[in-house]
């Protein structure tokens, strides 16, 4: 992990939705240490004439892709907020400052020999995307792989082409649902948790990976517990505003747990009571 931002250059910009883009970046010199699925970086955007040590500020952003022999990274960002808006506006050739890697990872090897269930809500699909790719690359180590994705509307669904390709492949069972369908939508409608009945998994041999809005994470984890998935085999990444990435500012705390250091991925059995308090 590095304290000073390392320059990375934007090599590709992919529009996911009107408010969301994925930036593919590569080191403009020395690369950062390798990231693992679930970890995040702190990105700094720059204006004209600004150097790597300057800029509009920093934002913690999940890694949504680990590419090209682990030298390229992908980050999916929205335009909400001053720093995210500056990142969202970056074009190919722009330079960003990058620090990391930070945080815990999904640890997909814990699921070896059993079923893998990935449940993503809204932007929670971004930090889960490297996990899905990692699991599919080692598909022979698992019994079944299932991906359940929910979004508010079809327009807000991330990685639509990639999801279609996965749905057409035989390595994973893919279910996509939205809360509010648009004209021409032919997939499922309704909350993510309501779609679990159609997902094949053996609760006693399943490791679940869940990310999204905290209410969705809580509802999904409770439903999985009800179906027999052990709490220790449900790994969650609740949404929190990570700022300093050191645990000092306290803004990302979930009760006594600083998610920037002891998270963002944690076992549900550790934070179940804390998430329940947050909904009151």
C-alpha positions in Angstrom: 0.0 0.0 0.0 1.4 3.4 -0.9 0.8 6.7 1.0 1.4 9.0 -2.0 -0.8 8.9 -5.1 0.7 7.1 -8.0 -0.1 8.5 -11.5 -2.4 6.3 -13.7 -3.6 7.3 -17.1 -7.1 6.8 -18.4 -7.0 4.5 -21.4 -10.7 3.8 -21.8 -14.0 5.4 -20.7 -17.2 3.3 -20.9 -20.6 4.9 -20.3 -22.6 2.5 -18.2 -25.6 4.8 -17.7 -26.3 8.6 -17.9 -24.7 9.1 -14.5 -22.1 6.3 -14.4 -19.0 5.5 -16.3 -16.2 2.9 -16.0 -12.7 4.2 -16.3 -9.9 1.7 -17.3 -6.6 3.1 -16.1 -3.0 1.9 -16.4 0.2 3.1 -14.5 1.9 6.1 -16.0 5.2 4.7 -14.6 5.5 2.3 -11.7 2.4 0.3 -10.8 0.7 -0.1 -7.5 0.8 -3.5 -5.6 -1.7 -6.0 -6.9 -5.3 -5.6 -5.9 -7.6 -8.5 -4.9 -11.3 -8.7 -5.6 -13.2 -6.5 -3.1 -10.4 -4.1 -2.3 -10.6 -0.4 -3.1 -8.4 2.5 -4.2 -8.4 6.1 -3.3 -8.6 8.2 -6.5 -7.6 11.8 -7.0 -8.9 13.9 -9.9 -6.9 16.8 -11.4 -7.8 20.0 -13.2 -5.8 21.8 -15.8 -2.2 22.5 -14.8 -2.4 20.5 -11.6 0.1 17.8 -10.6 -0.2 14.5 -8.9 0.0 16.0 -5.4 -2.8 18.5 -6.2 -6.3 18.3 -7.4 -10.0 18.6 -6.5 -9.7 16.0 -3.7 -9.9 12.3 -3.2 -12.6 9.6 -3.2 -12.5 6.0 -2.3 -13.7 3.9 -5.2 -14.1 0.1 -5.5 -12.0 -1.7 -8.0 -14.5 -3.0 -10.6 -11.9 -4.8 -12.8 -8.4 -6.2 -12.5 -7.1 -6.4 -16.1 -4.1 -7.0 -18.3 -2.0 -9.2 -16.1 -3.1 -7.1 -13.1 -1.5 -3.9 -14.3 -4.7 -2.2 -15.5 -7.6 -1.4 -13.1 -11.2 -0.5 -13.8 -13.2 1.8 -11.6 -16.9 2.5 -12.0 -17.9 6.0 -10.8 -21.0 8.1 -10.7 -21.2 11.9 -11.1 -22.7 12.6 -7.7 -20.4 14.9 -5.6 -17.5 17.2 -6.4 -14.7 14.6 -6.6 -16.8 11.8 -8.2 -17.9 14.4 -10.8 -14.3 15.2 -11.6 -13.5 11.5 -12.0 -16.6 11.0 -14.0 -15.5 13.7 -16.4 -12.1 12.2 -17.0 -11.4 11.3 -20.6 -8.8 9.0 -22.2 -5.4 10.5 -21.7 -6.3 12.1 -18.4 -4.1 11.4 -15.4 -5.5 10.3 -12.0 -3.7 9.9 -8.7 -4.2 6.4 -7.2 -3.5 5.1 -3.8 -4.0 1.5 -2.6 -4.8 -1.2 -2.3 -7.0 -0.7 0.8 -9.3 -3.0 2.7 -10.2 -6.7 2.9 -11.1 -8.8 -0.1 -13.9 -11.2 -0.9 -11.6 -14.3 -0.3 -13.4 -16.5 -3.0 -11.1 -19.4 -2.1 -13.3 -19.9 1.0 -16.0 -21.2 -1.3 -13.8 -24.0 -2.9 -15.7 -27.2 -3.2 -19.2 -25.7 -2.6 -21.7 -23.4 -4.2 -21.1 -19.8 -4.9 -23.9 -17.3 -4.7 -23.3 -13.6 -5.6 -26.0 -11.1 -4.9 -25.6 -7.5 -6.1 -27.9 -4.5 -5.7 -27.6 -1.3 -7.7 -24.0 -0.1 -7.8 -23.0 -3.0 -5.5 -22.3 -5.0 -8.7 -19.1 -2.9 -9.3 -17.1 -4.3 -6.4 -18.5 -7.8 -7.0 -17.5 -7.8 -10.7 -13.8 -8.8 -10.0 -15.0 -11.6 -7.8 -17.4 -12.9 -10.5 -14.5 -12.9 -13.0 -12.2 -14.6 -10.5 -14.7 -17.3 -9.7 -15.6 -18.0 -13.3 -11.9 -18.3 -14.1 -11.7 -21.1 -11.5 -15.2 -22.6 -12.2 -14.0 -26.1 -11.8 -13.3 -25.6 -8.1 -17.0 -25.0 -7.3 -20.2 -27.0 -7.6 -22.5 -24.2 -8.9 -22.1 -20.5 -9.5 -25.1 -18.2 -9.3 -25.3 -14.5 -9.9 -28.4 -12.5 -8.8 -28.4 -8.8 -9.9 -30.9 -6.1 -9.0 -31.2 -2.5 -10.1 -33.8 0.2 -9.8 -34.5 0.5 -13.5 -33.1 -1.1 -16.7 -31.2 2.2 -17.5 -29.3 1.9 -14.2 -28.2 -1.7 -14.7 -24.4 -1.9 -14.8 -22.5 -4.0 -17.4 -25.5 -5.0 -19.4 -23.6 -6.5 -22.3 -21.4 -8.5 -19.9 -24.4 -9.8 -18.0 -26.0 -10.9 -21.3 -22.9 -12.8 -22.2 -22.7 -14.5 -18.8 -26.4 -15.5 -19.1 -25.7 -17.1 -22.4 -22.7 -19.1 -21.0 -23.1 -22.3 -19.1 -20.7 -21.7 -16.3 -23.1 -19.6 -14.2 -26.8 -19.2 -13.4 -27.6 -15.5 -13.9 -30.8 -13.8 -12.8 -31.4 -10.1 -13.4 -34.3 -8.1 -11.9 -35.4 -4.4 -11.7 -37.7 -2.6 -9.4 -39.3 -0.4 -12.1 -39.4 -2.0 -15.6 -39.3 0.1 -18.8 -41.0 -0.5 -22.1 -39.5 -3.6 -23.7 -38.1 -5.1 -20.4 -38.5 -8.8 -20.6 -36.6 -9.9 -17.5 -37.8 -10.2 -13.9 -39.3 -7.5 -11.8 -39.1 -7.1 -8.0 -36.7 -7.0 -5.2 -33.5 -9.1 -5.3 -34.5 -11.2 -2.3 -37.8 -12.2 -3.9 -35.8 -13.9 -6.7 -33.9 -16.4 -4.5 -36.5 -19.1 -5.1 -35.3 -19.6 -8.6 -31.6 -19.7 -7.8 -30.0 -23.1 -7.4 -27.8 -23.5 -4.3 -27.4 -25.9 -1.4 -27.6 -23.7 1.7 -25.3 -25.9 3.8 -22.6 -25.8 1.2 -23.0 -22.2 0.0 -20.7 -19.2 0.4 -22.6 -16.0 -0.4 -21.2 -12.7 -1.4 -23.5 -9.7 -1.0 -23.1 -6.0 -1.8 -25.4 -3.1 -2.3 -27.6 -0.7 -0.3 -27.5 -1.6 3.4 -31.2 -2.4 3.6 -30.8 -4.8 0.6 -27.7 -6.4 2.2 -29.6 -6.8 5.5 -32.7 -8.3 3.9 -30.6 -10.6 1.7 -28.5 -11.9 4.6 -31.5 -12.5 6.7 -33.2 -14.4 4.0 -30.1 -16.5 3.4 -29.9 -17.3 7.1 -33.6 -18.3 7.1 -32.8 -20.7 4.2 -29.9 -22.3 6.1 -26.8 -20.5 4.9 -24.5 -20.2 7.9 -23.8 -16.6 9.0 -20.1 -17.2 8.8 -20.4 -18.1 5.1 -22.2 -14.8 4.2 -19.7 -12.2 3.3 -21.1 -8.6 2.9 -19.8 -5.2 1.9 -22.2 -2.6 3.2 -22.2 0.9 1.6 -20.3 3.5 3.7 -18.7 6.8 2.8 -15.0 6.0 3.0 -12.9 9.2 3.3 -9.4 8.9 4.8 -8.9 5.1 4.2 -7.1 5.0 7.6 -9.9 4.6 10.0 -9.1 7.9 11.7 -12.0 10.1 10.5 -14.7 7.7 11.6 -17.1 8.4 8.7 -17.1 4.8 7.5 -17.6 3.2 10.9 -20.3 0.6 11.3 -20.6 0.8 15.1 -17.1 -0.1 16.3 -16.0 -1.5 12.9 -14.0 0.9 10.6 -14.9 -0.5 7.2 -12.0 1.1 5.5 -9.5 -1.0 7.5 -11.4 -4.0 8.8 -13.7 -4.0 5.8 -15.1 -3.3 3.3 -15.8 -7.0 3.2 -16.8 -8.5 6.5 -18.6 -11.7 7.7 -22.3 -11.1 8.2 -22.1 -12.8 11.6 -19.8 -10.0 12.8 -22.0 -7.1 11.7 -25.6 -8.5 11.8 -26.6 -6.6 14.9 -24.9 -3.4 13.7 -26.7 -3.4 10.4 -30.0 -4.0 12.2 -29.4 -1.0 14.4 -28.7 1.2 11.3 -32.2 0.6 9.9 -34.0 2.0 13.0 
